[in-house]
């Protein structure tokens, strides 16, 4: 990397931040960037503050039509996005390549931080496609990136150019943009992005957390059609089913519980639709100072009294669900909630599991991996070229996308990419998952974790 340029870039960034603070605004984007607007037609448009209103349908044409009663996604009330309005945002693939060669002629190398090993596989194809360009990929955990990028932004040794990661808690969305660490690049040639997932950054893949059931025990399909059924009891007070999921310390699950609380009204309606009477709230809201009469909290509270097991890995969840058969000691069915990307691995290992998709009020929540361009990069053209390549190029069919989306349970964010090749039985629309509301998660996930852990311990006593 060109250290001198890095030092200069950081110095300039600090000067800009000091200037913004002097003007009384700690959240203003750099002058060359514009919030919530893009010339590509792919970035989210600026919107008025609103609650849980109808969001636009996904732009995919290869999946089933969304059910009419599917709850739609609350958009950010005040967008933190800083979109890329630089000259590079409008360049074609060839133009970016030529500019990137100039950057490398100055002794630069593109450095990518990524939470997924898929990036390393895609990088090899990138280097083959663009002679003269090499990439240094460093695998980082998402939770570590949350602190690493701010540290780099304040250091003279900062050298990452691009970050690929999920944002389970909303910390990246709420903090990175407004502090000038990253910007959202929407390539001019990319016009087919799924608009349900562009509110927080450039999405590269979608993965869904879902319930799994045992297909040997239920060869004619899963009988569970409602989240509240999972908590039903026998006449003697024992629970009908064994359940499993992750602990609330797993940020992905904490995020999902936040969204359950956000959609508490839908969970209350699902209960009344199932049993023909209003939900009775039993959790003591005052004890921890949480919102009263919220069906999301009530479901979690009842879950923590049920027969459940916690696993740190979704592979273990699939294995546990697979272990339930009619001829086991008690014949109790097992259902597990975890990431859907484990389905292909489970089938490869001979496990008899599948998704529960027809379950009210919805199956689960979708998680998105995003691509972030560092604002102080020495390689602005190479970073954007790498991003475009990783998304499959102009038409989404390029092999740079293969490493990310060629897997069961992993969905492309572009309509021009065939999602059915690796998800023939479960196109994204049929999974009936909701996009995650990161704005709400950021404000509430710690409270949700405290609630879960407090009552998990209380009911174990």
ChimeraX attribute file (.defattr): number of C-alpha atoms within 10 A of each C-alpha:
attribute: neighborCount
match mode: 1-to-1
recipient: residues
	/A:1	17
	/A:2	15
	/A:3	14
	/A:4	10
	/A:5	15
	/A:6	19
	/A:7	17
	/A:8	13
	/A:9	19
	/A:10	21
	/A:11	17
	/A:12	13
	/A:13	20
	/A:14	15
	/A:15	12
	/A:16	17
	/A:17	20
	/A:18	14
	/A:19	13
	/A:20	16
	/A:21	13
	/A:22	10
	/A:23	10
	/A:24	10
	/A:25	12
	/A:26	15
	/A:27	15
	/A:28	21
	/A:29	22
	/A:30	18
	/A:31	8
	/A:32	10
	/A:33	20
	/A:34	17
	/A:35	22
	/A:36	20
	/A:37	18
	/A:38	23
	/A:39	14
	/A:40	16
	/A:41	16
	/A:42	21
	/A:43	28
	/A:44	23
	/A:45	14
	/A:46	16
	/A:47	12
	/A:48	11
	/A:49	11
	/A:50	12
	/A:51	11
	/A:52	12
	/A:53	11
	/A:54	13
	/A:55	13
	/A:56	11
	/A:57	13
	/A:58	20
	/A:59	17
	/A:60	22
	/A:61	12
	/A:62	15
	/A:63	17
	/A:64	13
	/A:65	12
	/A:66	15
	/A:67	10
	/A:68	6
	/A:69	8
	/A:70	14
	/A:71	19
	/A:72	15
	/A:73	20
	/A:74	20
	/A:75	23
	/A:76	20
	/A:77	13
	/A:78	13
	/A:79	22
	/A:80	23
	/A:81	28
	/A:82	26
	/A:83	26
	/A:84	26
	/A:85	21
	/A:86	13
	/A:87	10
	/A:88	20
	/A:89	23
	/A:90	17
	/A:91	18
	/A:92	15
	/A:93	19
	/A:94	11
	/A:95	13
	/A:96	22
	/A:97	21
	/A:98	13
	/A:99	18
	/A:100	25
	/A:101	19
	/A:102	15
	/A:103	20
	/A:104	19
	/A:105	12
	/A:106	11
	/A:107	10
	/A:108	21
	/A:109	22
	/A:110	25
	/A:111	22
	/A:112	25
	/A:113	22
	/A:114	24
	/A:115	19
	/A:116	19
	/A:117	14
	/A:118	17
	/A:119	21
	/A:120	18
	/A:121	15
	/A:122	19
	/A:123	21
	/A:124	13
	/A:125	18
	/A:126	20
	/A:127	14
	/A:128	11
	/A:129	13
	/A:130	16
	/A:131	10
	/A:132	12
	/A:133	20
	/A:134	18
	/A:135	18
	/A:136	12
	/A:137	18
	/A:138	16
	/A:139	17
	/A:140	18
	/A:141	13
	/A:142	20
	/A:143	16
	/A:144	10
	/A:145	21
	/A:146	17
	/A:147	12
	/A:148	13
	/A:149	21
	/A:150	16
	/A:151	13
	/A:152	15
	/A:153	24
	/A:154	14
	/A:155	14
	/A:156	17
	/A:157	14
	/A:158	21
	/A:159	23
	/A:160	24
	/A:161	23
	/A:162	27
	/A:163	26
	/A:164	24
	/A:165	23
	/A:166	25
	/A:167	24
	/A:168	26
	/A:169	27
	/A:170	20
	/A:171	17
	/A:172	25
	/A:173	22
	/A:174	18
	/A:175	16
	/A:176	20
	/A:177	26
	/A:178	21
	/A:179	18
	/A:180	24
	/A:181	20
	/A:182	29
	/A:183	27
	/A:184	28
	/A:185	26
	/A:186	29
	/A:187	28
	/A:188	20
	/A:189	19
	/A:190	20
	/A:191	18
	/A:192	19
	/A:193	24
	/A:194	18
	/A:195	19
	/A:196	20
	/A:197	25
	/A:198	21
	/A:199	21
	/A:200	27
	/A:201	26
	/A:202	28
	/A:203	28
	/A:204	26
	/A:205	21
	/A:206	22
	/A:207	22
	/A:208	25
	/A:209	24
	/A:210	24
	/A:211	25
	/A:212	27
	/A:213	26
	/A:214	26
	/A:215	19
	/A:216	15
	/A:217	20
	/A:218	15
	/A:219	9
	/A:220	8
	/A:221	13
	/A:222	18
	/A:223	12
	/A:224	17
	/A:225	18
	/A:226	20
	/A:227	20
	/A:228	20
	/A:229	17
	/A:230	19
	/A:231	19
	/A:232	15
	/A:233	13
	/A:234	9
	/A:235	8
	/A:236	6
	/A:237	8
	/A:238	11
	/A:239	18
	/A:240	18
	/A:241	20
	/A:242	19
	/A:243	24
	/A:244	25
	/A:245	22
	/A:246	21
	/A:247	18
	/A:248	22
	/A:249	16
	/A:250	15
	/A:251	18
	/A:252	22
	/A:253	23
	/A:254	25
	/A:255	28
	/A:256	25
	/A:257	25
	/A:258	28
	/A:259	23
	/A:260	21
	/A:261	23
	/A:262	21
	/A:263	18
	/A:264	19
	/A:265	16
	/A:266	19
	/A:267	26
	/A:268	23
	/A:269	17
	/A:270	23
	/A:271	23
	/A:272	13
	/A:273	14
	/A:274	15
	/A:275	11
	/A:276	10
	/A:277	11
	/A:278	13
	/A:279	17
	/A:280	11
	/A:281	17
	/A:282	13
	/A:283	19
	/A:284	15
	/A:285	16
	/A:286	9
	/A:287	8
	/A:288	11
	/A:289	10
	/A:290	16
	/A:291	11
	/A:292	14
	/A:293	18
	/A:294	22
	/A:295	25
	/A:296	20
	/A:297	28
	/A:298	22
	/A:299	24
	/A:300	20
	/A:301	20
	/A:302	16
	/A:303	18
	/A:304	20
	/A:305	15
	/A:306	20
	/A:307	15
	/A:308	16
	/A:309	15
	/A:310	15
	/A:311	16
	/A:312	13
	/A:313	14
	/A:314	21
	/A:315	16
	/A:316	18
	/A:317	27
	/A:318	31
	/A:319	16
	/A:320	21
	/A:321	25
	/A:322	25
	/A:323	16
	/A:324	23
	/A:325	19
	/A:326	13
	/A:327	9
	/A:328	10
	/A:329	8
	/A:330	9
	/A:331	12
	/A:332	16
	/A:333	20
	/A:334	25
	/A:335	26
	/A:336	30
	/A:337	24
	/A:338	27
	/A:339	27
	/A:340	22
	/A:341	20
	/A:342	21
	/A:343	23
	/A:344	19
	/A:345	15
	/A:346	17
	/A:347	14
	/A:348	9
	/A:349	10
	/A:350	10
	/A:351	20
	/A:352	23
	/A:353	25
	/A:354	24
	/A:355	24
	/A:356	24
	/A:357	20
	/A:358	16
	/A:359	20
	/A:360	22
	/A:361	24
	/A:362	22
	/A:363	24
	/A:364	27
	/A:365	24
	/A:366	23
	/A:367	24
	/A:368	25
	/A:369	23
	/A:370	21
	/A:371	25
	/A:372	27
	/A:373	24
	/A:374	25
	/A:375	22
	/A:376	25
	/A:377	22
	/A:378	25
	/A:379	26
	/A:380	23
	/A:381	25
	/A:382	30
	/A:383	26
	/A:384	26
	/A:385	27
	/A:386	26
	/A:387	25
	/A:388	25
	/A:389	23
	/A:390	25
	/A:391	30
	/A:392	22
	/A:393	20
	/A:394	18
	/A:395	15
	/A:396	25
	/A:397	16
	/A:398	16
	/A:399	17
	/A:400	26
	/A:401	26
	/A:402	19
	/A:403	18
	/A:404	24
	/A:405	24
	/A:406	16
	/A:407	18
	/A:408	22
	/A:409	25
	/A:410	24
	/A:411	25
	/A:412	27
	/A:413	28
	/A:414	26
	/A:415	19
	/A:416	20
	/A:417	22
	/A:418	21
	/A:419	25
	/A:420	15
	/A:421	13
	/A:422	17
	/A:423	17
	/A:424	10
	/A:425	12
	/A:426	19
	/A:427	20
	/A:428	25
	/A:429	16
	/A:430	16
	/A:431	26
	/A:432	26
	/A:433	22
	/A:434	22
	/A:435	20
	/A:436	26
	/A:437	25
	/A:438	26
	/A:439	21
	/A:440	18
	/A:441	24
	/A:442	19
	/A:443	14
	/A:444	20
	/A:445	25
	/A:446	18
	/A:447	16
	/A:448	23
	/A:449	20
	/A:450	15
	/A:451	20
	/A:452	22
	/A:453	15
	/A:454	13
	/A:455	17
	/A:456	18
	/A:457	10
	/A:458	11
	/A:459	11
	/A:460	8
	/A:461	6
